[in-house]
Each structure stands twice: as C-alpha cells, then as structure tokens.
C-alpha cells in the first residue's frame, strides 16, 4: 500500500499572517495527507531540516511579507542540496504578478494567490504525486 | 443610564455643552430637496434607555452628541515602507491629497525587536513597513510633520514600549508641550498571540509592559492613546463579529484591570484606551457591531470595573475595512467593496477611518490606488450627506435587534473566557486561537461549497488575463542604506550611556518596576530597538505558541 503523502506547511521569516497556512494545512489533512505545520518564525535552515527529518514529499510555503523572492531562492536551493528525494515546493501569499515567474525560476512549482480554492491546491499536489 | 430622559433635556444639557466646545460645521443642515435636518431624531414613544442619547451613557448612538455634524472622522491611511525617508515622502503625498491624520506601519524586524543588521532581519527590511532602529530614524520619519497639529498613529505592539518613547522624544524635540502631544500607538499585545502573531515575550510579561506604557503615558502625554485595542486582526484572521467583539473588549478589560491591580485608578488609564475595528461585508451587522461595542464597553467600565469618569466609558474607535475581503481577481471591484464597507463604519460612528486600496491583495498600494481610497472617504464625507445626521439607523427594528444580539452573544463569550481564567490563560491554552481557526475554516468551506459568494472569485469569474496595474516598487538599495545608517550610529554614539541605560532597563524589568523611564534614557542615548528588546528577552524569555490548525 502506498503511504499517504507527507506535507510540510511552513511560514518562513518573521511574517505572522497564518490564516492561509492554517486553512491549507487543514485542507491537506482533510484530503488524507499527513501534515506537519511548522508554525511561524521559521528560518530556511529550520524549514529544510523539518522537510528532511519528516521525509516530506511536499513543502507548502506561505509568505505575505514581501520576502518571497529571497526565501524561494534560498529554500529551493537548500532542498536540492539536502533532500534525498524530489520535493514539490508550492507557494501561497501576497505576490505582485511580476514576481511569480521569478519564484518559479527558483524552483517553486506553482503559486496560489488569494482566493484560490483549496480543492485546486490539493488537486495540483495529487496530480503531481500520481505523475511522479 | 444617561442624564437625559427626553430630547429637550438632552438638547439643553449634553448637546448645549458640546456645541460650546465644538460648533457645527454649518449653521443649518438640509437634504438636497431642502428638508431641514434636525440635530437628532428619536422615537415618538420616548427613548429606550439602552439606546439613549448620543454623547451619553451607554453611548449606543455615538460618543459625541453632534458626531459628524461638528467634525468629520479623521481620514487616516496607514502607510509605511522602506526607510524613514521613503515613508516620510508618502506622508507628505497623503497630506497633500487631503488626509487629516497619519498612521505608520513598521517593518517586521522593527515589530519584532530586531535591528536591521541582524541576520534574520535582512530579507524583511522595509518590506511591509518602515524600518526603525534608532531615534534618528523616527526623527527622519516625522521630519516637517507638525506633531502639535497632526495626530499620528503607530501600528506596533511587541516593541511598542520603545516606539512610544521615541515618538515622545521627537515630539518634545519639536517643542510640542506634553498636553498637546496627540496620537495613538496600537500596543495591544494580546491579539498578537491570537491573530497577528508578532510577539516577543510571554503574554503575562507582555501585558505588564503594556501597563507600563499606559501608566507612563498618562503622566507624560495626557492626550496620547497608549493602547488601541484591536479587533481588526482578530477579524481578518477569520473570526466572526461576535468573537471580534468578545476578544477585543476582553483585551481592553484585561489591560485596565491589570492597571488597577498595580494601584492605578481605572479613571487614570481607561479614558485613553481606544479601539480599532474591522469592517467586513455584512453591512448591517457591522453597523450594529460598533453600537454594541460602545454599549458593552460603557457597561464594562462603569459596572464591572467601577470607573466613574464618563470619558472612561466611551469606546472611541478607528476602523479599517477588511483586507481579507479584498480580491486579487478583478481588483477594481475592491473600490466598490471598500466604499460600502466604509459607509458601514461611518453609520456605525467611527472616529477615524482607513480605506483600503484596490491593489492590496498583491502589493503595497501604489500612489494611484491609495488616492482612490482617500477620495472614497472624501466622497462619503462631502457628497452623500450621511454626515449631516447622527446615528440615523437608531430605532431600526433590524439594527437594534442586531445590536442587542451582538452585545448579548459577545458578553456571553467574554464571561466564558473570564470564567476559565481570563484572556492570558485562554491564549496560553489555545482556546481563543482554536475558536478563530474553526470559524475561519467554516467560512472557507462555505465559500468552496458556494454557500457564500465572493464576486470574481467563486462567482462571476473572468478568464485570467494580465491586468494592467500600477506597480509599487521598493527602492532596491534601501536595506543597504538602512544597515549603514544604524551601524554609523552604533559607532558614533556615547557607548557608556547606552550601556548604563540598557542595564537600567534590565534592572527595572527584574525588579518589576516600570521600564519606561529607563527606556526613554536609552532612546536619547541612541540605543537601538533591538538592544532594548534584547535586554528584556534576557529577563522575560520568548514565547512559543501552541500550534493550532
């Protein structure tokens, strides 16, 4: 039997806005995934350590502080270096449209802005897992 | 209940006294058709004492007898980004376009007591607010702003004790006498643990710091509001109006009762406690929320706490429409949402208002967008005549019913919190966070099931297109400039004075004394925000919140 998908939901940096992170953590859990929500105030090192230690398949980053370019680049790079497997990185939050291609270039697979139904985020993750 | 039992008595006492201090904006008011507008409308069968008269206990109809007939609310747009120079420039833009009060957002490192040259700060410098490390930054922030004429609000909480001190020092450097320093600092730490999550110390120690600032400000700046108890963030974190009322009034009650435990009288601190409410989409419920908040707070202060001064009973408020209600999809629609929400705040009787800009679901507002937001308030103030009449919805069966129900439900929830050990206890064990998370999740489910609608998001959806929008761009060199300025200050200041003031702050915290006098000495010696917050970290420790989702 396949093990359930393991998802880490993380809040990088000093941003405290966690309504979205909590909603999406619940949605992943309700979809039968194993969810680890890190809580707020996470550094790149803390997030990558959690992903590695929890052997996670997916990392969901929630950023509403404007620091998305920095964290997308730093976290994706550290994951490529340290994670034993390919980790799907998705991002949500407040991003100016011109920044979306930039975070994707860093390795974020998809950006889900305000108003995205949780079903489409869960669906995106499931399709990726099936295609893997 | 209030002094007046009938309209004529109210006119001769409460209204007459108010008009002497603050005359009406116009000698006479009328509708566009020429029908005269009277100074108050009441029911034909007498006035229900729970509704009462404006400017009188229980203040259901407003804290002022004349409301906007004498003076419009303050147009106060929160702004802050980059360095102090960047934000000062935006202030001047806003004042030039008719803003009447200032309000500042600080960046995350400042909110959390880290200096800009701390490694954790660097990616966040100036991103969602202005970076402040030393008194030099506040001098630049307030440059050319006459602080005896323009009231200023600071949105800061965990490190508010430092920023309040910096504001006081800068106002006094401008020559403003103590009793003319006006303004507000948010400084409502309890909602940080339940909603906004920008906290440093454990809740009980953080509340002690809030009481320090209340005691200090009451003595040194008697017209300054040292706490703005905020439902705004609780609501935007996903709560409903009842929870917003209960958790917010509960926090206000906690600060006042802690001050009383310290030996201060309720009437020494309560008159300067102000409030900050969210305005969400349920038009009539939001109007009723303001009315219920005033009535419940008045009763809490008079009957629960025993405050005698009517100023202690008045729930004075700032309001902002819900950022969470803005959509990234079809952003022009946010202009309409904002206008209707703002009208609810006005009909609710707010003293001050921030209207959101249409582009805030994806960036700090551009100048063009923020101008529309200011103009929205000006249209409501100058064109629609909603300001010419006091509490026009009083006596509406529906609005009075909602006011009663919101008051009763909020009081029941607040009593439940008090019965289970109070606000601090209910934060430490996650009771409040759980309530908010559950309400937020239920609303999200309702949206996804299309039981609730958001136009452009789950109904009347347009094909995705690239929207033409005015980009907001931060100065790319701001982090470097800010770090350099702070490091220059560190080199040039008198180190011995900094060191001794930091020791004094620490000792005051260890002894349980008020830290503010030592903090102000530290500020004058150019100690940094980070240094002063760090010495208290050594005494109080940090806080790890229960993880609830």
Interface residues (C-beta under 8 A of the other chain):
Chain A: X13 X14 X15 X16 X17 X18 X19 X21 X22 X23 X25 X26 X29 X35 X37 X38 X39 X40 X43 X64 X65 X66 X67 X70 X71 X94 X95 X96 X97 X98 X113 X114 X115 X117 X118 X119
Chain B: X108 X109 X111 X112 X114 X120 X121 X123 X124 X127 X128 X192 X196 X197 X198 X236 X237 X238 X324 X326 X327 X328 X329 X361 X362 X363 X364 X437 X440 X441 X444 X447 X448 X454 X456 X457 X458 X466 X467 X469 X471 X472 X474 X544 X545 X547 X548 X549
